[in-house]
Amino acid sequence: MSLISSTAPFARPSAAVSKINLPAAQKQIVPKRRRSKRSQFTGSTIGRLTNPSITNQSYNINDLISTHGNALRGRVQDLARNFPHVSRAINARAAFIVKNGIKQQSRVVDDDGNLILPLNQKIESAFNFWADQADSSGKLHYYEIQDLLARQDFECGESLIIKRYNGQSGNSFIPYSLDIHESWDVLDTSKDDYGYANGATETRLGIKYNRATGRPISYIFRDPDDYGFGKTKEIPASQVIHMFKTLRPRQLRGITPFSAGILLANDLDDFMGATLDAAKMVAKHLGVVSSPDPMTAQLGMSEIDTDVDEDLRIEELENAIITYLGEGEKINFASNPNPGNDFPAYVKFLIEMVSITTGCPYEILSGDYSGYTFVNLRVSRNDFKQFLEPEQGRMIRHFCMPTYKDFLDIATLSGRLDLPGFSKNSYRYYRSEWQPPGMPSVDPLKETKAYIDQLKAAVKSPQEWAKERGRDLEEIYQEIKQADELRKKYNITTEDSSTALANAPSAVEEQD
């Protein structure tokens, strides 16, 4: 019997040799190998540098959200109200994700794949008209709703929209509007049954869903007219847009992306406040008076009748205080130090950590651009763009496209849009593009030259260049054509600038 056939495929050599009857002289002595301590995942070891309380524990994501989600939301919103860096991070994220809106562009094509421009323009005009009335409260434009959702995503980790099909009033363009809520304020978790009562369905975190697939069936809303009696309204999931970033499978609710930085921001807020308070106290407390008879000195400064001015030992002027000293008394000016040189560096370090947890670049978060060059800023913006694109894509897929499809369906059914063959092939008309805002140019001169070279080398299309700027190429050409017509109409001539001036804008100052 051979060695290989007589042993298991993955048996150790020492174990295999011991089963074969060989002469003593031919037996090979296999030394025992000492097991290395590194032959395991060291991250799972228990020691003085690890937390043994989390060993062998796997937390269900929905349990974590149920226990901590509302508290995290409250703390982030408190920081947004009272801590300027978190407020700026929310503003910056919303501005870069949405800006003036992720714009809709209809892209209906004919049988040959060519865009039908008149039809697309008609759809876009109707959508823009409805966008003014998209909010059920009549306050927000469709693009302003996008901005609100971007803020909700950071503060609460999720957005909740109810589709209303009764319109705002008789003057509505179509009977369709969007009602935005904060999920923790309206979803009723008191009705959660965890699957014990309904078999195939389960209700958790105010959401009834299919246990087999995880697909939401309905949302349990608090009845605003129950007056504290605990009544609820169950709204079908088809009438609700629930937008959040899924971090783990079967996740039902969202969680704020700033959860990892809440304590850090609190510490920074407390540290800065305590340091500034100490500095203010130092500035106010200029000195003390020392006396050989403290009791007499204190009695002389006690509160007395203000009509007897000669008994007062302290006088106040507009910006100064004069103290009259007694015999043997002297003034010792305070020498408490102001915040030292380590204070700015430590604050910068903490702001950098807040920048990491918010996903907002340090220079945008702090407003400190000192020491940055074109290369630094360009790399920072490119990294920031990589983080923003998934957020913009999620906004488009989870909010823009569903509401746009509803708009087309209802506008066609209500007679506001005449789309031939829509009932037979509606997907043809759903074809559209959504243009997120572009990233502002760090150095327009250098970047424009680079774009021109790429266009000449045919490695980038004009459409791609326009999209990077957050523009539609067709709109750009229309504006150029209109500008050219206006120039001819008013007989305005333009002069080409010299190449030297174009390459060196600073030459303008020298010529002046």
C-alpha positions in Angstrom: 0.0 0.0 0.0 1.4 3.3 -1.0 1.8 6.2 1.4 -0.7 8.4 -0.5 -3.4 5.8 -0.8 -3.2 4.8 2.9 -3.8 8.2 4.3 -6.4 10.9 4.2 -5.9 13.6 1.6 -5.2 16.3 4.2 -3.5 14.2 6.8 -0.3 15.5 8.4 2.9 13.7 7.3 3.7 12.7 10.9 0.3 11.1 11.3 0.7 9.2 8.0 4.2 7.8 8.7 3.1 6.5 12.1 0.6 4.2 10.4 3.1 2.4 8.2 5.1 -0.6 9.5 8.6 0.2 8.5 11.8 -1.2 9.9 13.1 0.7 12.8 16.2 1.8 10.9 14.1 3.2 8.1 11.6 5.0 10.2 12.0 8.8 9.9 11.6 10.7 13.1 9.4 13.7 12.4 9.8 16.4 15.1 6.7 17.9 16.5 6.1 21.4 15.1 5.4 24.1 17.6 2.1 25.8 16.8 2.6 29.4 16.1 0.6 32.0 18.0 0.1 33.8 14.7 -1.8 30.9 13.1 -5.2 32.5 13.9 -7.0 35.8 13.5 -5.3 37.9 16.1 -8.2 40.4 16.0 -10.3 37.7 17.8 -7.9 37.2 20.7 -8.7 38.3 24.2 -6.1 40.3 26.0 -5.5 43.6 27.8 -5.9 45.6 24.6 -9.2 44.1 23.6 -12.7 44.3 24.9 -13.7 40.8 26.1 -17.4 41.8 26.4 -17.8 41.7 22.6 -16.2 38.4 22.0 -18.4 35.8 20.2 -21.2 38.3 19.9 -23.0 39.2 16.7 -25.4 42.0 17.0 -28.4 42.1 14.7 -28.5 45.3 12.8 -32.2 45.9 13.4 -31.7 45.3 17.1 -29.0 48.0 17.2 -31.1 50.5 15.2 -34.1 49.8 17.4 -32.0 50.4 20.6 -29.8 53.3 19.5 -31.2 54.8 16.3 -33.4 57.5 17.8 -30.7 58.6 20.4 -28.1 58.9 17.6 -30.5 61.0 15.6 -31.1 63.3 18.5 -27.4 63.8 19.2 -26.5 64.5 15.6 -29.3 67.1 15.3 -28.2 68.7 18.6 -24.6 68.9 17.1 -26.1 70.4 13.9 -27.8 73.1 15.9 -25.0 74.0 18.3 -21.6 72.8 16.8 -20.5 74.8 13.7 -18.3 72.1 12.2 -21.1 69.5 12.0 -23.5 72.1 10.7 -21.0 73.0 8.0 -20.5 69.3 7.2 -24.2 68.9 6.6 -24.4 72.0 4.5 -21.4 71.0 2.4 -22.6 67.5 1.8 -26.0 68.7 0.7 -24.5 71.4 -1.5 -22.1 69.0 -3.3 -24.7 66.2 -3.6 -27.6 68.3 -4.8 -26.6 71.9 -5.1 -29.4 73.5 -7.2 -30.9 70.0 -7.9 -30.1 66.7 -9.7 -31.8 67.8 -13.0 -34.1 65.5 -15.0 -33.5 65.0 -18.7 -35.9 63.0 -20.8 -34.2 60.6 -23.3 -37.0 59.0 -25.3 -35.7 57.6 -28.6 -37.4 56.4 -31.8 -37.1 53.0 -33.4 -33.6 53.9 -34.8 -32.3 55.0 -31.4 -32.4 58.7 -32.2 -33.6 61.2 -29.6 -37.1 62.6 -30.2 -36.3 66.2 -29.3 -39.8 67.8 -29.4 -41.3 64.9 -27.3 -38.4 65.1 -24.8 -38.8 68.9 -24.5 -42.6 68.5 -23.9 -42.0 65.9 -21.1 -39.3 68.0 -19.5 -41.5 71.1 -19.6 -44.4 69.3 -17.9 -42.1 67.8 -15.3 -40.6 71.2 -14.4 -44.1 72.6 -14.1 -45.1 69.9 -11.7 -41.8 70.3 -9.8 -43.1 73.6 -8.4 -46.0 71.8 -6.8 -44.2 68.5 -5.8 -44.3 69.2 -2.1 -47.7 68.4 -0.5 -47.3 71.4 1.8 -46.8 73.7 -1.2 -43.5 75.1 0.3 -40.7 73.2 -1.5 -39.6 72.8 -5.1 -38.7 69.3 -6.2 -35.0 70.1 -6.1 -35.4 71.6 -2.6 -36.9 68.3 -1.5 -33.7 66.6 -2.8 -31.7 69.0 -0.6 -33.9 68.2 2.4 -33.5 64.4 1.8 -29.7 64.8 1.7 -29.8 66.5 5.1 -32.1 63.9 6.5 -29.8 61.2 5.3 -26.9 62.6 7.4 -29.0 63.5 10.5 -31.3 60.5 10.6 -29.7 58.0 8.2 -33.0 57.7 6.3 -35.8 59.6 4.5 -39.5 58.8 4.5 -41.9 60.1 1.8 -45.6 59.4 1.5 -47.0 59.6 -2.0 -50.2 61.7 -2.0 -52.7 61.2 -4.8 -55.2 63.9 -4.0 -53.0 66.9 -5.0 -52.7 70.2 -3.1 -55.8 71.9 -4.4 -58.0 72.1 -7.5 -55.3 74.1 -9.2 -52.7 71.3 -9.1 -51.1 70.3 -12.4 -51.6 66.6 -11.5 -53.1 64.8 -8.4 -49.7 63.7 -7.1 -47.5 65.2 -4.4 -44.8 64.2 -1.9 -45.2 64.3 1.9 -41.9 64.3 3.7 -41.5 63.0 7.3 -38.9 62.2 9.9 -39.2 58.5 10.3 -38.6 58.4 14.1 -41.4 60.9 14.6 -44.1 59.1 12.6 -43.4 55.4 12.5 -45.0 53.6 15.5 -42.8 50.9 16.9 -45.2 50.0 19.7 -47.0 47.6 17.3 -43.9 45.5 16.7 -44.7 41.8 17.1 -41.3 40.2 15.9 -43.3 37.5 14.0 -44.9 35.8 17.0 -48.5 36.7 15.9 -48.6 36.7 12.1 -46.5 33.7 10.9 -45.2 34.7 7.5 -45.0 38.4 8.2 -43.2 40.3 10.9 -43.5 43.9 12.2 -40.3 45.5 13.4 -39.3 49.1 13.7 -42.7 50.2 12.5 -42.4 48.2 9.2 -44.4 45.1 8.4 -42.5 42.9 6.0 -42.3 39.4 4.5 -40.1 37.2 6.6 -39.0 35.0 3.7 -38.0 37.8 1.4 -37.5 40.9 3.6 -39.7 42.9 1.3 -41.7 45.6 3.1 -45.5 45.2 3.0 -46.7 48.2 4.8 -45.6 51.0 7.2 -47.3 51.6 10.6 -47.8 55.4 11.0 -49.0 57.1 14.1 -52.4 58.6 13.5 -52.0 62.4 13.9 -55.7 62.6 15.0 -55.6 59.9 17.8 -55.1 62.5 20.6 -52.8 60.1 22.5 -55.1 57.0 22.2 -52.4 55.0 20.3 -54.3 54.7 17.0 -52.2 53.9 13.9 -52.6 54.0 10.1 -51.2 51.3 8.0 -50.0 52.6 4.6 -49.0 50.1 1.9 -45.3 50.1 1.0 -46.2 51.0 -2.6 -47.3 54.4 -1.4 -44.1 55.0 0.6 -40.6 55.9 -0.4 -38.2 54.8 2.3 -34.6 55.8 1.3 -31.6 54.7 3.4 -28.2 53.2 2.8 -28.2 49.5 3.4 -25.1 48.4 5.4 -26.1 44.8 6.2 -28.5 42.3 4.8 -32.1 42.4 5.9 -31.7 45.9 7.3 -35.0 47.6 7.8 -34.1 51.2 8.8 -31.3 53.6 8.3 -28.6 54.8 10.7 -26.8 58.2 10.6 -23.4 57.9 8.9 -22.0 60.2 11.6 -22.6 57.7 14.4 -18.8 57.0 14.6 -18.0 60.7 15.1 -20.7 61.8 17.6 -18.5 61.4 20.8 -15.5 62.8 19.0 -17.5 66.0 18.0 -18.8 66.2 21.6 -15.3 66.0 23.0 -14.1 68.7 20.5 -17.0 71.0 21.4 -16.4 70.5 25.1 -12.7 71.0 24.8 -13.0 74.2 22.7 -15.7 75.6 25.0 -13.7 74.9 28.2 -10.5 76.4 26.8 -12.3 79.5 25.5 -14.1 79.9 28.9 -10.8 79.7 30.7 -9.3 82.3 28.4 -12.2 84.6 29.0 -11.9 84.2 32.8 -8.2 85.0 32.5 -8.9 88.1 30.5 -11.5 89.3 33.1 -9.6 88.5 36.3 -6.7 91.0 36.1 -5.4 90.7 39.6 -6.1 90.5 43.3 -5.3 92.7 46.3 -3.3 91.2 49.2 -3.6 92.8 52.6 -2.0 92.2 56.1 -5.5 92.4 57.6 -7.9 90.5 55.1 -10.9 90.6 57.4 -10.8 94.4 57.6 -10.3 94.7 53.9 -13.4 92.5 53.2 -15.5 94.5 55.6 -14.6 97.6 53.8 -15.8 96.1 50.5 -19.1 95.0 51.9 -22.4 96.2 50.5 -23.5 99.5 52.0 -25.7 102.4 51.3 -24.9 103.7 47.8 -25.6 107.3 48.9 -22.4 107.3 51.0 -19.9 107.4 48.2 -16.9 108.1 50.5 -17.2 104.6 52.1 -16.8 102.7 48.8 -13.3 101.3 48.3 -14.0 100.3 44.6 -14.9 102.6 41.8 -16.0 101.7 38.2 -15.1 103.8 35.2 -16.3 103.1 31.6 -13.6 100.5 30.9 -11.6 100.2 34.1 -11.9 99.6 37.8 -9.9 101.6 40.4 -9.3 100.0 43.8 -8.2 102.2 46.7 -5.6 100.4 48.7 -5.1 100.5 52.4 -1.9 100.7 54.3 0.2 97.6 53.6 -2.0 96.3 50.7 -0.7 95.7 47.2 -2.0 94.5 43.9 -0.8 91.2 42.4 -1.7 91.0 38.7 -2.9 87.6 37.5 -0.4 85.6 35.4 -2.7 82.8 34.3 -1.6 81.7 30.9 -3.8 81.9 27.8 -4.3 78.8 25.6 -0.8 77.7 24.5 0.6 76.9 21.1 -0.7 73.3 21.4 -4.3 74.4 21.3 -4.6 75.1 17.5 -2.7 72.0 16.6 -4.9 69.8 18.8 -8.1 71.4 17.5 -6.9 70.9 14.0 -6.3 67.2 14.7 -9.8 66.8 16.1 -11.3 68.6 13.2 -9.4 66.3 10.9 -11.0 63.3 12.7 -14.4 64.9 12.3 -13.7 65.4 8.7 -13.0 61.7 8.3 -16.2 60.6 10.0 -18.3 63.1 8.1 -16.7 62.4 4.7 -16.2 66.1 4.2 -12.7 67.3 3.3 -10.8 69.2 6.0 -10.4 72.4 4.1 -14.1 72.6 3.3 -15.1 71.6 6.9 -12.7 74.1 8.6 -12.5 76.8 5.9 -8.7 76.7 6.3 -7.0 76.7 2.9 -3.6 77.8 4.1 -0.7 75.7 2.7 -2.8 74.1 -0.1 -1.7 74.0 -3.7 -3.5 73.2 -6.9 -2.3 69.5 -6.6 -3.5 69.2 -3.0 -6.9 70.7 -3.7 -7.3 68.7 -6.9 -6.6 65.4 -5.1 -8.9 66.3 -2.2 -11.7 67.1 -4.6 -11.2 63.9 -6.6 -11.4 61.9 -3.4 -14.5 63.7 -2.3 -16.1 63.2 -5.6 -15.6 59.4 -5.3 -17.5 59.5 -2.0 -20.3 61.7 -3.4 -21.0 59.7 -6.6 -22.6 56.7 -4.8 -24.7 59.1 -2.7 -25.9 60.9 -5.8 -26.6 57.5 -7.5 -28.6 56.4 -4.5 -30.7 59.6 -4.6 -31.4 59.0 -8.3 -32.3 55.3 -8.0 -34.3 55.5 -4.8 -36.1 58.9 -5.1 -35.8 60.5 -8.5 -36.6 57.6 -10.8 -39.6 56.3 -8.7 -41.2 59.7 -8.5 -40.5 60.4 -12.1 -42.3 57.2 -13.1 -45.2 58.1 -10.9 -45.3 61.6 -12.5 -45.4 60.1 -16.1 -48.1 57.6 -15.1 -50.4 60.1 -13.5 -49.8 62.9 -16.0 -50.7 60.6 -18.8 -53.8 59.1 -17.0 -55.0 62.6 -16.1 -54.6 63.9 -19.7 -51.9 66.4 -18.9 -49.5 64.5 -21.2 -50.3 62.9 -24.6 -47.7 60.1 -25.0 -48.6 57.8 -28.0 -48.6 54.1 -27.0 -47.8 54.8 -23.4 -50.3 52.2 -22.1 -48.7 49.5 -24.3 -45.0 50.4 -23.7 -44.5 52.8 -20.9 -40.9 51.8 -20.3 -40.0 53.6 -23.5 -41.0 56.9 -21.9 -39.3 56.2 -18.6 -35.9 56.5 -20.3 -34.2 59.5 -18.8 -30.9 60.8 -17.4 -30.4 62.7 -14.1 -27.6 65.2 -14.0 -25.9 65.7 -10.6 -24.1 69.0 -10.0 -20.5 69.2 -11.2 -17.5 69.7 -9.0 -16.3 73.3 -9.1 -13.0 73.8 -10.9 -10.0 74.3 -8.7 -7.9 76.0 -11.4 -10.1 76.8 -14.5 -7.1 77.7 -16.7 -5.2 74.4 -16.2 -8.3 72.2 -16.2 -9.7 73.8 -19.4 -6.4 73.3 -21.2 -6.4 69.6 -20.1 -10.0 69.2 -21.3 -9.2 70.7 -24.7 -6.2 68.4 -25.1 -8.4 65.4 -24.2 -11.1 66.4 -26.7 -8.5 66.9 -29.5 -7.0 63.4 -28.7 -10.5 61.9 -28.8 -10.2 60.4 -25.3 -13.1 62.3 -23.9 -16.4 63.4 -25.5 -18.0 66.8 -25.1 -20.9 65.2 -23.4 -18.6 63.8 -20.7 -16.9 67.1 -20.2 -20.3 68.9 -19.9 -21.5 66.3 -17.3 -18.4 66.8 -15.2 -19.4 70.4 -15.0 -23.0 69.5 -14.1 -24.4 70.8 -17.4 -26.3 69.4 -20.4 -24.4 69.7 -23.6 -27.5 70.6 -25.6 -28.3 73.4 -23.2 -24.7 74.7 -23.6 -25.1 74.8 -27.4 -28.4 76.4 -27.1 -27.0 79.2 -24.9 -24.1 79.7 -27.3 -26.4 79.9 -30.3 -28.7 82.4 -28.4 -25.7 84.5 -27.4 -24.4 84.5 -31.0 -27.8 85.7 -32.3 -28.0 88.4 -29.6 -24.5 89.5 -30.5 -25.4 89.8 -34.2 -28.7 91.5 -33.4 -27.0 94.3 -31.4 -23.9 94.5 -33.7 -21.5 93.6 -31.0 -18.0 92.5 -32.1 -15.6 90.4 -30.0 -11.8 90.6 -30.0 -9.7 87.5 -29.5 -7.2 87.8 -26.6 -3.6 87.0 -27.3 -2.2 83.6 -26.5 0.2 85.0 -24.0 -2.6 86.7 -22.2 -4.6 83.5 -22.2 -1.7 81.5 -20.8 -0.8 84.1 -18.2 -3.8 85.9 -16.8 -1.5 87.7 -14.4 -0.3 89.7 -17.4 -3.6 91.7 -17.1 -2.3 93.3 -13.9 1.0 94.1 -15.5 -0.7 95.8 -18.5 -2.9 97.8 -16.1 
